C-alpha cells in the first residue's frame, strides 16, 4: 500500500482546508527552489493538481497532469544530474524501470542505478563504498535484458554524471 493511500490518511487529512493545501504546495515550491534535499521527491509524492497523486491514474491524459509529469521528470533529471543526490537518482531509476510516467526505459533505469554506484564509489566514504558493492546484484538484474552496447552506454552515462556532479 502506498503511504499516501488508505483510510488512516483520509481520516488524518479530513480537516485540511484547500488553503492549507495551497500553502503546502507553495512551501514545497520554495524548498525545491532552495535545493533542499528530498524536496523534489516530496513534490512528487504530493502529486499534480494541487496535491492529488491519484490524478496520475485517474486522469493520465489530462493536459495538466501531462504537463506536471513532464515538469517533474525534467526537474528530477536536472537536480539528479547536478547534485548526484542518491534519493533523486533512485527515484529516476524507478521511474524508468517501472514506467511511472509512461517513460519505461530499461537502459536509463540501469544508467541511474549505475550512477548511484559511481557517486557512492567516488565518495571515499567507507560506508558508502559498502553500499556501492551492495548494488551489484541489482545492477546485474537490470542488465539482463540489455545488449552489451546498451550496458556500455549506461556505464558511460553513469560515469559522466558522477564526474560532472561530484568531482572533487
Wavefront OBJ file of the C-alpha trace (Angstrom):
o trace
v 0.000 0.000 0.000
v 1.229 3.458 -0.858
v 1.903 5.539 2.241
v -0.382 8.232 0.813
v -3.369 5.887 0.469
v -5.793 4.324 2.864
v -8.407 5.231 5.419
v -5.828 6.362 8.005
v -4.671 9.146 5.704
v -8.245 10.068 4.809
v -9.093 10.416 8.497
v -5.971 12.412 9.359
v -6.402 14.707 6.372
v -10.140 15.262 6.620
v -9.712 18.654 8.273
v -7.122 20.028 5.855
v -8.542 23.010 4.021
v -7.877 23.986 0.391
v -5.945 26.984 1.730
v -3.660 24.672 3.717
v -3.099 22.524 0.627
v -2.143 25.615 -1.393
v 0.247 26.649 1.391
v 1.839 23.198 1.398
v 2.277 23.439 -2.357
v 3.885 26.888 -2.024
v 6.219 25.648 0.702
v 7.239 22.672 -1.413
v 7.956 25.003 -4.334
v 10.147 27.159 -2.057
v 12.011 24.096 -0.778
v 12.572 22.859 -4.336
v 13.787 26.295 -5.449
v 16.185 26.392 -2.495
v 17.588 22.979 -3.443
v 16.578 21.309 -0.182
v 17.485 17.606 -0.443
v 14.367 15.469 -0.732
v 12.075 18.372 -1.640
v 11.565 17.201 -5.214
v 10.690 13.714 -4.015
v 8.144 15.245 -1.633
v 6.740 17.269 -4.523
v 6.446 14.034 -6.493
v 4.560 12.406 -3.610
v 2.325 15.483 -3.278
v 1.201 14.940 -6.851
v -0.324 17.131 -9.534
v -3.408 19.311 -9.464
v -2.932 20.797 -6.038
v -1.909 17.628 -4.233
v -3.863 14.875 -5.979
v -1.476 11.981 -6.656
v -4.457 9.824 -7.676
v -4.800 12.034 -10.780
v -1.798 10.198 -12.220
v -4.010 7.110 -12.508
v -7.492 8.576 -12.767
v -6.668 11.340 -15.261
v -3.477 10.216 -17.015
v -4.284 12.084 -20.251
v -5.377 15.343 -18.640
v -3.188 18.088 -20.156
v -2.440 19.476 -16.679
v -1.326 16.060 -15.427
v 0.817 15.525 -18.527
v 2.416 18.946 -18.056
v 3.076 18.196 -14.376
v 4.705 14.854 -15.268
v 6.957 16.480 -17.887
v 7.951 19.188 -15.409
v 8.618 16.687 -12.600
v 10.697 14.463 -14.837
v 12.699 17.451 -16.060
v 13.196 18.809 -12.524
v 14.257 15.406 -11.158
v 16.643 14.874 -14.069
v 18.271 18.293 -13.744
v 18.587 18.038 -9.958
v 19.890 14.455 -10.036
v 22.495 15.237 -12.678
v 23.539 18.474 -10.993
v 23.843 17.147 -7.440
v 24.217 13.373 -7.638
v 21.586 13.145 -4.901
v 21.143 9.413 -4.285
v 17.437 9.615 -3.477
v 16.743 11.527 -6.684
v 18.846 9.115 -8.746
v 16.974 6.198 -7.189
v 13.623 7.806 -7.992
v 14.731 8.337 -11.605
v 15.837 4.711 -11.808
v 12.398 3.598 -10.644
v 10.533 5.981 -12.938
v 12.265 4.423 -15.935
v 12.178 0.863 -14.588
v 8.505 0.746 -13.615
v 7.046 3.047 -16.280
v 5.843 5.502 -13.646
v 5.281 8.324 -16.129
v 4.821 6.298 -19.286
v 8.568 6.519 -19.779
v 9.723 2.903 -19.382
v 13.342 2.699 -20.457
v 15.430 -0.169 -19.037
v 18.678 1.385 -20.296
v 18.009 4.665 -18.464
v 16.945 2.727 -15.358
v 20.297 0.936 -15.422
v 22.064 4.242 -16.124
v 20.657 5.843 -12.979
v 21.353 2.734 -10.886
v 24.949 2.747 -12.129
v 25.156 6.477 -11.424
v 24.247 5.785 -7.802
v 27.045 3.246 -7.623
v 29.511 5.676 -9.229
v 28.575 8.508 -6.859
v 28.952 6.381 -3.739
v 32.139 4.680 -5.005
v 33.740 8.041 -5.730
v 32.783 9.473 -2.335
v 35.696 7.898 -0.466
v 33.350 7.174 2.446
v 33.819 3.511 3.543
v 30.134 3.121 4.485
v 29.063 4.460 1.104
v 31.557 2.212 -0.679
v 29.924 -0.809 1.006
v 26.602 0.499 -0.311
v 28.069 0.613 -3.812
v 29.088 -3.042 -3.550
v 25.591 -3.952 -2.355
v 24.167 -2.500 -5.579
v 25.983 -5.045 -7.755
v 23.178 -7.646 -7.637
v 20.638 -5.012 -8.614
v 22.825 -3.860 -11.492
v 23.146 -7.435 -12.721
v 19.333 -7.839 -12.707
v 18.827 -4.550 -14.522
v 21.457 -5.524 -17.101
v 19.882 -8.879 -18.014
v 17.519 -7.677 -20.778
v 20.037 -5.268 -22.294
v 22.636 -5.696 -25.004
v 26.331 -5.206 -24.264
v 26.152 -1.913 -26.185
v 23.278 -0.669 -24.023
v 25.131 -1.655 -20.865
v 28.239 0.169 -22.072
v 26.161 3.272 -22.869
v 24.567 3.121 -19.404
v 28.010 2.853 -17.782
v 29.292 5.831 -19.804
v 26.237 7.888 -18.793
v 26.791 6.982 -15.131
v 30.489 7.854 -15.205
v 29.770 11.177 -16.906
v 27.026 12.057 -14.431
v 29.231 11.219 -11.433
v 32.156 13.177 -12.873
v 30.014 16.230 -13.593
v 28.163 16.380 -10.315
v 30.580 15.046 -7.816
v 34.169 15.587 -8.875
v 36.377 16.995 -6.163
l 1 2 3 4 5 6 7 8 9 10 11 12 13 14 15 16 17 18 19 20 21 22 23 24 25 26 27 28 29 30 31 32 33 34 35 36 37 38 39 40 41 42 43 44 45 46 47 48 49 50 51 52 53 54 55 56 57 58 59 60 61 62 63 64 65 66 67 68 69 70 71 72 73 74 75 76 77 78 79 80 81 82 83 84 85 86 87 88 89 90 91 92 93 94 95 96 97 98 99 100 101 102 103 104 105 106 107 108 109 110 111 112 113 114 115 116 117 118 119 120 121 122 123 124 125 126 127 128 129 130 131 132 133 134 135 136 137 138 139 140 141 142 143 144 145 146 147 148 149 150 151 152 153 154 155 156 157 158 159 160 161 162 163 164 165 166 167 168
